[in-house]
Amino acid sequence: MPLASTRRTGLVDQVISQLRTQIDSGEWGVGDRIPTESELSDQLEVGRNTVREAVRALAHAGLLEIRQGAGTFVRASSELGGALRRRLERSRMRENLEVRRALEMEAARLAASRRTVEDLSDIDRALALRDSAWRERDMSSFVEADFTFHRAVVNATHNPLLIELYDDIASVVYDSIAQSALIQAPQEDLDHKRLADAIREGDEAEALREAACYLDELLARADD
């Protein structure tokens, strides 16, 4: 939705409200770079100092992340999500994997019963990229594709709250994938084809088992 110019009273609060609306509505998704300070100033018809103060307030709340030289990015879709992300970032890898396990197992089960043709296409595309990157031992591309695969499974649940929660812990999920692929450097891949097949066939029990299988293996590696 377009941003509107503000009234001249309570400018910072008004700017915060409008920026929050962009996040709440999904116009700015988690991971998106928001318009620059100058662009926001022009759109909202306020001074850059006002924009800067509003952005800093939302960064403090955990909704935005200011990256020097790169811009400002959406970090979470709600204050709860921001708090959850900060808490997870202070947790041990095993604790994060246990949270991931809970979400991804339920996501796999729901995806098996709710997936659409478009969802299956997204899952297959990510799986193909994932498998290709593994064969070529291109681990950076593998991490990206593996995360995209899991995100596609979560999207296939069509549960807005589950999707939002997963978005909020996305960086933690990504880091756990990178930890496994880039640091532990396993010699064998955790095959995800059976999970994709179970989702395609609408087999909720099998999808649940397959999700538990790879996540339990990741937990075992975390203990090594």
C-alpha positions in Angstrom: 0.0 0.0 0.0 1.3 3.5 -0.7 2.7 5.6 2.1 0.8 8.8 2.9 2.1 12.1 3.9 1.8 12.8 7.7 0.2 15.5 9.7 2.6 17.9 11.5 1.8 16.6 15.0 3.4 13.5 16.5 5.4 13.0 13.4 7.6 10.3 14.7 4.7 8.2 16.0 2.9 8.7 12.8 5.9 7.5 10.8 6.3 4.5 13.1 2.7 3.6 12.6 3.0 3.8 8.8 6.1 1.8 8.7 4.6 -0.8 11.0 1.6 -1.0 8.7 3.8 -1.8 5.8 5.3 -4.7 7.8 2.0 -5.9 9.2 0.4 -6.0 5.8 3.2 -8.0 4.3 4.1 -5.2 1.8 7.5 -5.4 3.4 8.3 -9.0 4.1 10.9 -10.4 6.4 14.3 -10.1 4.8 13.2 -7.2 2.5 15.2 -4.0 2.3 12.9 -1.1 2.9 13.2 2.2 1.0 16.1 4.4 1.9 15.9 7.2 4.4 15.8 9.8 1.6 13.0 7.9 -0.2 10.9 7.6 3.0 11.4 11.2 3.7 10.1 12.2 0.3 7.1 9.8 0.4 6.1 10.8 3.9 6.9 14.5 3.5 8.9 14.7 6.7 12.5 15.4 7.6 15.1 12.7 7.4 15.7 13.1 11.1 12.1 12.1 11.8 12.5 9.0 9.6 15.7 8.1 11.2 14.2 8.3 14.7 11.2 6.1 13.6 13.5 3.5 12.0 15.7 3.4 15.1 12.6 2.8 17.3 11.5 -0.1 15.1 15.0 -1.5 15.1 15.0 -1.3 18.9 11.7 -3.2 18.9 13.3 -5.9 16.7 11.2 -5.3 13.6 14.0 -3.7 11.5 17.7 -4.2 11.2 20.0 -1.4 10.2 23.1 -2.8 8.3 25.8 -0.2 7.8 26.4 0.3 4.1 23.7 -2.1 3.0 20.4 -0.5 4.1 17.6 -1.3 6.5 15.9 -4.7 6.4 12.8 -6.2 7.9 13.9 -8.5 10.7 10.6 -9.7 12.1 6.9 -9.2 11.3 6.0 -8.4 14.9 7.4 -7.4 18.2 6.8 -11.0 19.4 8.7 -12.3 16.4 11.6 -9.9 17.1 11.7 -11.0 20.7 11.6 -14.6 19.7 14.4 -14.1 17.2 16.6 -12.3 19.7 16.0 -15.1 22.2 16.9 -17.8 19.7 20.0 -16.0 18.7 21.2 -16.4 22.4 20.3 -20.1 22.4 22.5 -23.1 21.8 22.3 -24.9 18.4 20.5 -27.9 19.9 17.8 -25.7 21.4 17.3 -23.9 18.1 17.0 -27.3 16.2 14.4 -28.5 18.7 12.3 -25.4 17.9 12.9 -26.0 14.2 11.9 -29.6 14.6 8.6 -28.7 16.2 7.6 -26.3 13.5 8.9 -28.3 10.5 7.3 -31.6 11.5 3.9 -29.9 11.8 4.5 -28.0 8.6 5.3 -31.3 6.7 2.1 -32.9 8.0 -0.1 -29.9 7.1 1.6 -29.5 3.7 0.7 -33.1 2.8 -3.0 -32.3 3.2 -3.1 -28.7 1.9 -0.5 -28.4 -0.9 -1.5 -27.0 -4.3 0.0 -27.7 -7.7 1.9 -24.4 -7.4 3.2 -25.4 -4.0 4.5 -28.7 -5.4 6.2 -26.9 -8.2 8.0 -24.6 -5.7 9.0 -27.6 -3.6 10.3 -29.5 -6.7 12.2 -26.5 -8.0 14.0 -26.0 -4.7 14.7 -29.7 -4.4 16.3 -29.8 -7.8 18.5 -26.9 -7.0 19.4 -28.4 -3.7 20.4 -31.8 -5.2 22.4 -30.1 -8.0 24.3 -28.0 -5.5 25.1 -31.0 -3.4 26.4 -33.0 -6.4 28.7 -30.1 -7.3 29.7 -29.6 -3.7 28.7 -26.0 -4.0 27.8 -25.7 -0.4 26.9 -22.0 -0.4 24.3 -22.7 -3.1 23.2 -25.8 -1.2 22.5 -23.8 1.9 20.4 -21.3 -0.1 18.5 -24.1 -1.9 17.9 -26.2 1.3 16.5 -23.2 3.1 14.2 -22.4 0.1 13.0 -26.0 0.1 12.0 -25.9 3.8 10.4 -22.5 3.3 8.4 -23.9 0.4 7.1 -26.7 2.6 6.1 -24.2 5.3 4.3 -22.1 2.6 2.4 -25.2 1.5 0.6 -25.3 4.9 -1.3 -22.1 4.0 -1.3 -21.4 7.8 -0.5 -17.7 8.1 0.5 -17.9 11.7 2.9 -20.8 11.1 4.4 -19.1 8.1 4.9 -15.9 10.1 6.5 -17.8 13.0 8.8 -19.5 10.5 9.7 -16.2 9.0 10.6 -14.9 12.4 13.1 -17.7 13.0 14.3 -17.7 9.4 17.8 -16.5 10.2 18.2 -19.2 12.9 17.0 -21.9 10.5 19.5 -20.6 7.8 22.3 -20.6 10.3 21.6 -24.1 11.4 21.7 -25.3 7.8 24.9 -23.4 7.2 26.4 -24.9 10.4 25.6 -28.4 9.2 26.7 -27.9 5.6 29.7 -25.5 5.9 31.2 -26.3 9.2 30.3 -30.0 9.9 30.8 -30.8 6.2 28.9 -34.1 6.2 29.9 -36.7 3.6 26.3 -37.8 3.0 23.3 -35.6 2.3 20.0 -35.9 4.2 17.8 -36.9 1.4 14.6 -34.8 1.1 13.1 -36.5 -1.9 11.0 -38.9 0.2 9.6 -35.9 2.1 8.7 -34.2 -1.2 7.1 -37.4 -2.4 5.0 -37.9 0.8 3.7 -34.3 0.5 2.9 -34.9 -3.2 1.0 -38.1 -2.3 -0.9 -36.4 0.5 0.5 -38.9 3.0 0.5 -36.9 6.3 2.0 -39.7 8.4 4.9 -40.4 6.0 5.6 -36.6 5.7 5.7 -36.4 9.4 8.1 -39.3 9.7 10.4 -38.0 7.0 10.6 -34.6 8.6 11.4 -36.2 12.0 14.0 -38.3 10.3 16.2 -35.6 8.9 15.7 -33.3 11.9 16.7 -36.1 14.4 19.8 -36.6 12.3 20.6 -32.9 12.6 20.1 -33.1 16.4 22.5 -36.1 16.5 25.1 -34.2 14.6 24.7 -31.2 17.0 25.6 -33.5 19.9 28.8 -34.7 18.2 
